[in-house]
């Protein structure tokens, strides 16, 4: 078989000589070869086209075409080879695969679906989809990916689940990131949006209808297998997963907390929205500034369904129940209603409680995840509450006699607690005796004696009088001191050996003065 360059040389030599044998001598080939290529050129046929010699699969092509038609072009080559073997086929599997590929290509020709590009308008379409996020503490998170069709602006939010409350909270956050909301929101036919289909028409979820009415948007669901309208968000999910989820291709380590996943989502958004898009050749963040003029304003407060599940607060205890756990709320919300949802995964998971009041929604509590039987309590939610500990009794007089005994002092209170714990008998009589002794000896000695009796466990009849008597008969111990000594000192010896200066007394001359 001659290559194209060789054939061109043969034809050029023939045009030069006009003779077949002379051309053959010049090009080093047979004159029959020269004649075949000259005839093919004159007939206008492909010059180097080889002659078809037939294939081992030609006999079985009708059966292969039948299988391709019945399977709609999806039958595998190895399956066709096995079936052909049962019909007496002796060729190789490679020949079978080649024949199946040619028949499949012919089957698909004319059956290929042609997609027309979807040309969107500014401020009209927003699409969202979900992707499997990183695993945190053995639990898989969810990536909520939003694609604003005209500006190609993308928003990625990490969620702990795909419940209606989480999805609507993510949509509310998306609208506030974009600045406002578009006209249409397009998504898949999930239960949070579509509850059923009747005659091919999707029936909307009531929560979705209320959410859309609050923000002034229209929620639509895409048609099955329609990449023209849903391809943008699906491609965004693919790109977000490739960058955020730890894989061998991005060498990203595993996340230790849900907060790290949120930080990775924020970094991804900053990167993709501030670089030039390959289709528009503009940065999405700059196109968003133009598109914001076509977006409509959203309410200042979020819809209550985005706050979580509604829970009533009992009229006697400020505690609510959420997912088998109990959480405290401010006591001012007794007999009211709050909204509760969870945020995060693993050790950093939090339960957020929101109250919708006159001034709008307000976050009133935030707790770590509580286990069943171990409630999460904030002491600030229970004002003027004193924790009651067994054995720590509040002493309160309930009669005049008790009040008179307790007025003695701290020793009387200590005696009462210890005597009651020891099971002392005739306590009222002993308390009355203590009051009588206090009137005689004074409050301080009796209070001290009661304290000693409580310390040493002396609660028998007469013990208080005995302790008081031991105090009164106790003698004071005197210590010798130089100031109190009766011995003669040596101070008088100091003048010995010293000169004495005489002292003269003046006598008055006047007799009256002397008198």
C-alpha positions in Angstrom: 0.0 0.0 0.0 1.4 3.4 -1.1 1.3 6.4 1.2 0.0 9.7 0.0 3.5 11.1 -0.7 4.4 8.1 -2.8 1.2 8.4 -4.8 1.8 12.1 -5.5 5.3 11.2 -6.8 3.8 8.5 -9.1 1.3 10.9 -10.6 3.9 13.7 -11.0 6.2 11.3 -12.8 3.4 10.1 -15.1 2.5 13.7 -15.9 6.1 14.3 -16.8 6.7 11.2 -19.0 3.3 10.2 -20.1 4.4 6.5 -20.1 3.5 3.9 -17.6 6.7 1.9 -17.7 8.9 4.9 -17.6 7.0 6.2 -14.6 7.4 2.8 -12.9 11.2 2.9 -13.5 11.4 6.4 -12.0 9.3 5.7 -8.9 10.5 2.1 -8.3 7.1 0.3 -8.6 5.1 -1.8 -11.0 3.6 -0.3 -14.1 0.3 -1.9 -13.0 0.4 0.2 -9.8 1.0 3.3 -11.9 -1.9 2.4 -14.2 -4.3 1.9 -11.2 -3.5 5.2 -9.6 -3.8 7.1 -12.9 -7.2 5.5 -13.6 -8.4 6.3 -10.1 -7.4 9.9 -10.5 -9.1 10.2 -13.9 -12.3 8.6 -12.4 -12.4 11.1 -9.5 -12.2 8.4 -6.8 -10.1 8.5 -3.6 -6.7 7.6 -4.7 -5.5 5.6 -1.7 -8.8 3.9 -0.8 -8.1 0.2 -0.2 -10.2 -2.5 -1.8 -12.9 -3.9 0.5 -12.2 -7.6 1.1 -15.1 -8.5 3.4 -15.1 -9.3 7.1 -15.9 -12.2 9.2 -18.8 -10.4 10.8 -20.6 -9.5 7.6 -22.7 -12.7 7.8 -24.0 -11.7 11.2 -24.6 -8.0 10.7 -28.4 -8.3 10.4 -28.5 -10.0 13.8 -26.2 -7.3 15.3 -28.4 -4.6 13.9 -31.4 -6.3 15.5 -29.8 -6.3 18.9 -28.8 -2.7 18.6 -32.3 -1.7 17.6 -33.9 -3.6 20.5 -31.4 -2.2 23.1 -31.6 1.3 21.7 -27.9 1.2 21.0 -26.9 0.2 24.5 -25.8 -3.4 24.1 -22.2 -4.2 25.0 -19.7 -5.7 22.6 -18.8 -8.7 24.9 -22.5 -9.6 25.3 -22.9 -9.5 21.5 -19.8 -11.7 21.1 -21.2 -14.3 23.5 -24.6 -14.3 21.7 -22.8 -14.6 18.3 -20.8 -17.6 19.5 -24.0 -19.5 20.1 -25.0 -18.8 16.5 -21.8 -20.3 15.1 -19.6 -17.2 14.9 -15.9 -18.1 14.9 -14.3 -14.6 14.8 -12.4 -12.8 17.5 -14.0 -10.5 20.1 -12.1 -7.6 18.7 -13.9 -8.0 15.4 -17.2 -8.2 17.1 -16.6 -5.0 19.1 -15.6 -3.2 15.9 -18.7 -4.4 14.1 -21.0 -3.4 17.1 -19.3 0.1 17.3 -20.0 0.7 13.5 -23.6 -0.4 13.8 -24.1 1.6 16.9 -22.7 4.7 15.2 -25.1 4.2 12.3 -28.0 3.8 14.7 -27.3 7.0 16.6 -26.9 9.0 13.4 -30.0 11.0 13.1 -31.1 10.2 16.6 -28.8 12.7 18.4 -30.6 15.3 20.4 -29.7 18.8 19.3 -29.5 21.3 22.2 -30.1 25.0 21.5 -28.1 27.3 23.8 -30.3 28.9 26.6 -30.1 32.7 26.3 -31.1 34.2 29.6 -32.0 37.8 30.7 -30.6 39.7 33.6 -32.4 39.3 36.9 -34.7 36.5 35.7 -33.2 33.0 36.6 -31.6 31.5 39.6 -30.8 27.8 39.8 -29.8 25.7 42.7 -28.7 22.1 43.2 -27.1 19.8 45.8 -23.8 17.9 46.0 -22.3 15.5 48.5 -20.1 17.5 50.8 -17.1 16.4 53.0 -17.6 13.9 55.9 -17.4 15.5 59.3 -17.2 13.2 62.4 -18.6 10.3 60.3 -21.5 12.3 58.9 -21.7 13.5 55.3 -22.5 17.2 54.8 -24.3 18.8 51.9 -23.1 21.5 49.5 -25.9 23.9 48.4 -24.8 25.4 45.1 -26.5 28.4 43.5 -25.9 29.6 39.9 -27.2 33.0 38.8 -27.8 32.3 35.1 -27.0 35.6 33.4 -24.0 36.8 35.5 -22.7 33.3 36.2 -22.3 34.3 39.9 -22.1 31.3 42.2 -22.9 30.8 45.8 -21.9 27.7 47.8 -23.3 27.1 51.3 -22.5 24.1 53.5 -25.6 22.4 55.0 -26.0 19.5 57.5 -29.0 18.1 55.7 -31.5 18.7 52.8 -34.6 19.4 54.9 -37.0 22.2 53.9 -35.8 24.4 56.8 -32.2 24.1 55.8 -32.9 24.7 52.1 -35.1 27.8 52.7 -32.5 29.2 55.2 -29.8 28.7 52.5 -32.0 30.5 49.9 -32.6 33.4 52.2 -28.9 33.7 52.8 -28.3 33.5 49.0 -30.7 36.4 48.3 -28.9 38.5 50.9 -25.5 37.6 49.4 -26.8 38.6 45.9 -28.4 41.8 47.3 -31.9 41.0 46.1 -33.9 38.2 44.4 -34.6 37.2 40.8 -38.0 36.5 39.3 -37.7 32.7 38.9 -35.9 30.0 41.0 -35.4 26.7 39.2 -34.6 23.4 40.9 -35.2 19.7 40.8 -38.4 17.9 41.7 -37.6 17.2 45.3 -40.2 16.7 48.1 -39.3 20.0 49.6 -40.6 21.6 46.4 -42.9 19.1 44.7 -45.0 16.7 46.6 -46.4 14.7 43.6 -47.1 14.8 39.9 -50.6 14.6 38.4 -50.8 14.0 34.6 -47.2 15.3 34.4 -47.9 18.5 36.3 -45.9 19.0 39.5 -47.9 19.8 42.6 -46.1 22.3 44.8 -45.3 21.9 48.5 -47.3 24.3 50.7 -44.2 25.5 52.5 -42.6 26.3 49.2 -45.6 28.3 48.1 -45.6 30.3 51.3 -41.8 30.9 51.0 -42.1 32.1 47.4 -45.0 34.4 48.3 -42.9 36.0 51.1 -40.0 36.8 48.8 -42.0 37.6 45.6 -40.5 34.8 43.5 -41.8 32.0 41.4 -40.4 28.5 42.1 -40.2 26.2 39.1 -38.9 22.7 38.5 -36.9 21.7 35.5 -38.0 19.2 32.9 -36.3 15.7 33.1 -33.1 15.4 31.0 -32.9 19.1 30.1 -29.3 20.2 30.4 -30.0 23.4 28.5 -31.8 24.9 31.5 -30.2 22.9 34.4 -26.7 22.4 33.1 -25.3 25.6 34.7 -26.1 24.5 38.3 -25.0 20.9 37.7 -21.7 22.1 36.3 -21.3 24.4 39.3 -21.8 21.4 41.6 -19.2 19.4 39.8 -16.6 22.2 40.0 -17.4 22.9 43.7 -17.1 19.3 44.7 -13.8 19.0 42.8 -12.4 21.9 44.8 -14.0 21.6 48.2 -14.4 17.9 48.9 -11.0 16.2 49.8 -9.8 14.1 46.9 -6.5 12.8 45.5 -6.8 15.4 42.7 -6.8 18.4 44.9 -4.7 17.1 47.8 -7.0 18.7 50.3 -6.8 17.3 53.9 -9.9 16.1 55.8 -11.9 18.7 57.6 -11.8 18.7 61.4 -15.0 20.8 61.9 -18.0 22.1 60.1 -16.6 25.7 60.4 -13.6 24.7 58.3 -16.0 23.5 55.5 -17.8 26.9 55.7 -14.5 28.7 55.4 -13.6 26.5 52.3 -16.9 27.4 50.7 -16.3 31.1 51.2 -12.8 30.8 49.7 -14.2 29.0 46.7 -16.8 31.7 46.1 -14.2 34.4 46.3 -12.1 32.6 43.8 -14.6 31.7 41.1 -16.5 34.9 41.3 -13.5 37.1 40.9 -11.9 35.4 37.9 -12.8 35.7 34.3 -15.5 33.3 33.1 -14.5 31.3 30.0 -17.9 32.0 28.2 -18.6 35.7 29.1 -14.9 36.7 29.3 -15.9 38.8 32.3 -15.7 38.5 36.1 -19.1 37.3 37.6 -18.8 39.8 40.4 -18.7 42.7 37.9 -21.6 41.3 36.0 -23.6 40.9 39.2 -23.3 44.6 39.8 -25.1 45.2 36.5 -27.7 42.5 37.2 -28.6 43.8 40.6 -30.5 46.6 38.9 -32.9 44.0 37.5 -33.4 42.1 40.8 -36.3 42.9 43.0 -36.0 43.8 46.7 -36.6 41.2 49.4 -38.2 41.7 52.8 -35.9 42.7 55.7 -36.9 39.7 57.8 -36.7 36.1 56.6 -39.6 33.8 56.3 -40.4 31.8 59.5 -40.0 28.5 57.7 -36.3 29.2 57.2 -35.9 29.6 61.0 -36.6 25.9 61.6 -39.3 23.8 63.2 -42.0 25.5 65.3 -42.1 24.5 69.0 -44.4 25.6 71.8 -43.0 26.7 75.1 -44.8 25.3 78.2 -46.5 27.7 80.6 -44.6 26.5 83.6 -41.0 25.8 82.4 -39.0 27.5 79.7 -37.8 24.3 78.0 -38.5 23.0 74.5 -37.9 19.6 72.9 -36.0 19.2 69.6 -34.8 15.9 68.1 -34.9 14.0 71.4 -33.1 16.7 73.3 -34.3 19.5 75.7 -33.1 23.1 75.4 -33.8 26.1 77.6 -35.3 29.4 76.4 -35.7 32.8 78.2 -38.4 32.6 80.9 -40.2 35.6 79.2 -41.3 33.2 76.4 -43.4 31.0 78.7 -46.6 29.9 76.9 -45.2 31.2 73.7 -43.9 29.7 70.4 -40.3 29.6 69.0 -38.5 28.2 66.0 -35.6 25.8 66.4 -33.1 24.4 63.9 -29.6 22.9 64.1 -26.4 24.2 62.4 -23.2 22.4 61.9 -22.0 18.8 62.3 -20.0 17.0 64.9 -18.6 18.6 68.0 -19.3 22.1 66.8 -23.0 21.5 66.1 -25.3 24.1 67.6 -29.1 24.3 68.1 -30.4 27.8 67.4 -33.7 29.1 68.8 -35.5 32.1 67.1 -38.5 34.0 68.3 -40.7 36.0 66.0 -42.0 39.0 67.9 -43.3 42.5 67.1 -39.8 43.7 66.2 -39.2 40.8 63.9 -37.2 37.6 64.3 -34.7 37.5 67.1 -32.3 34.8 68.1 -33.0 34.1 71.8 -30.9 31.0 72.5 -28.0 29.0 71.1 -27.0 25.7 72.7 -24.6 22.8 71.8 -26.3 19.6 70.8 -27.9 17.9 73.9 -28.1 14.2 74.4 -31.4 12.5 75.4 -31.7 12.8 79.2 -29.1 15.5 79.5 -30.8 18.9 78.8 -28.9 22.0 77.7 -29.7 24.7 80.2 -28.6 28.4 80.3 -28.8 29.7 83.9 -29.6 33.2 82.6 -33.0 31.7 81.4 -34.0 31.0 85.0 -33.8 34.3 86.9 -34.1 34.3 90.8 -33.7 30.5 90.8 -31.9 28.9 93.6 -30.7 25.4 93.0 -32.1 23.0 95.6 -29.4 20.6 96.8 -30.5 17.7 99.1 -29.2 18.4 102.6 -28.9 22.1 102.0 -32.1 23.2 103.9 -33.4 26.7 104.2 -34.0 27.5 107.9 -37.3 29.4 108.3 -39.0 29.9 111.6 -42.6 28.8 111.6 -43.5 29.7 115.2 -42.6 32.3 117.8 -40.6 29.8 119.8 -38.6 28.8 116.8 -37.9 32.4 115.9 -36.8 33.2 119.4 -34.4 30.3 119.4 -32.9 31.1 115.9 -32.4 34.8 117.0 -29.7 33.6 119.4 -27.2 33.4 116.5 -25.3 31.2 114.1 -24.6 28.7 116.8 -28.3 28.1 117.2 -28.8 27.4 113.5 -25.8 25.0 113.4 -27.2 23.2 116.5 -30.6 22.8 114.9 -29.1 21.3 111.6 -26.8 18.9 113.4 -29.3 17.8 116.1 -31.9 17.2 113.4 -29.4 15.2 111.3 -28.4 13.1 114.4 -32.1 12.4 115.3 -32.0 14.1 118.7 -35.1 13.7 120.8 -37.1 16.4 122.6 -35.6 19.1 120.5 -38.3 21.7 121.2 -37.8 21.3 125.0 -34.0 21.7 124.6 -34.5 24.8 122.4 -36.8 26.3 125.0 -34.1 25.6 127.7 -31.5 27.4 125.5 -33.7 30.4 125.2 -34.2 30.5 129.0 -30.4 30.2 129.6 -29.8 33.0 127.1 -32.0 35.3 129.1 -29.9 34.6 132.2 -26.3 34.4 130.8 -26.7 36.5 127.7 -26.9 35.6 123.9 -23.2 35.4 123.2 -22.3 32.7 125.7 -25.3 30.6 124.8 -24.6 31.0 121.0 -21.0 29.9 121.6 -22.1 26.9 123.7 -24.6 25.8 121.1 -21.9 26.0 118.4 -19.6 23.7 120.5 -22.5 21.3 121.1 -23.1 21.1 117.3 -19.4 20.6 116.6 -18.9 17.8 119.1 -22.4 16.2 118.7 -23.6 16.8 122.3 -27.4 16.9 122.1 -28.4 15.2 125.3 -30.4 16.8 128.0 -28.1 19.0 130.2 -25.2 19.0 127.7 -25.8 22.7 127.0 -25.8 23.7 130.7 -22.7 21.6 131.2 -20.8 23.3 128.4 -22.0 26.7 129.7 -20.9 25.8 133.3 -17.5 24.8 132.1 -17.0 28.2 130.5 -18.0 30.0 133.8 -15.7 28.0 136.1 -12.7 28.2 133.9 -9.8 30.2 135.7 -7.6 32.6 133.9 -3.9 31.8 133.7 -1.5 34.7 134.8 1.9 35.1 133.4 4.8 36.7 135.4 5.7 40.2 134.1 8.3 42.7 135.3 5.7 45.4 135.6 3.7 43.4 138.1 6.7 42.0 140.1 7.0 42.7 143.9 10.8 42.3 144.1 12.8 45.4 144.9 14.5 46.9 141.9 17.9 48.5 141.5 16.8 51.9 140.4 17.7 53.3 143.9 21.3 52.4 143.5 21.9 54.7 140.6 22.8 57.9 142.7 25.7 56.2 144.6 29.1 57.6 143.7 27.7 60.7 142.0 28.2 64.3 143.2 25.2 66.0 144.7 24.5 69.7 143.8 23.0 71.6 146.8 19.6 73.2 146.4 19.0 76.6 148.2 15.5 77.7 149.1 14.7 81.4 148.8 12.9 82.8 151.9 10.6 85.8 151.3 11.3 89.0 153.3 7.7 90.1 153.5 6.1 88.5 156.5 2.7 88.4 154.7 4.3 86.5 151.9 5.9 84.1 154.4 2.6 83.7 156.2 
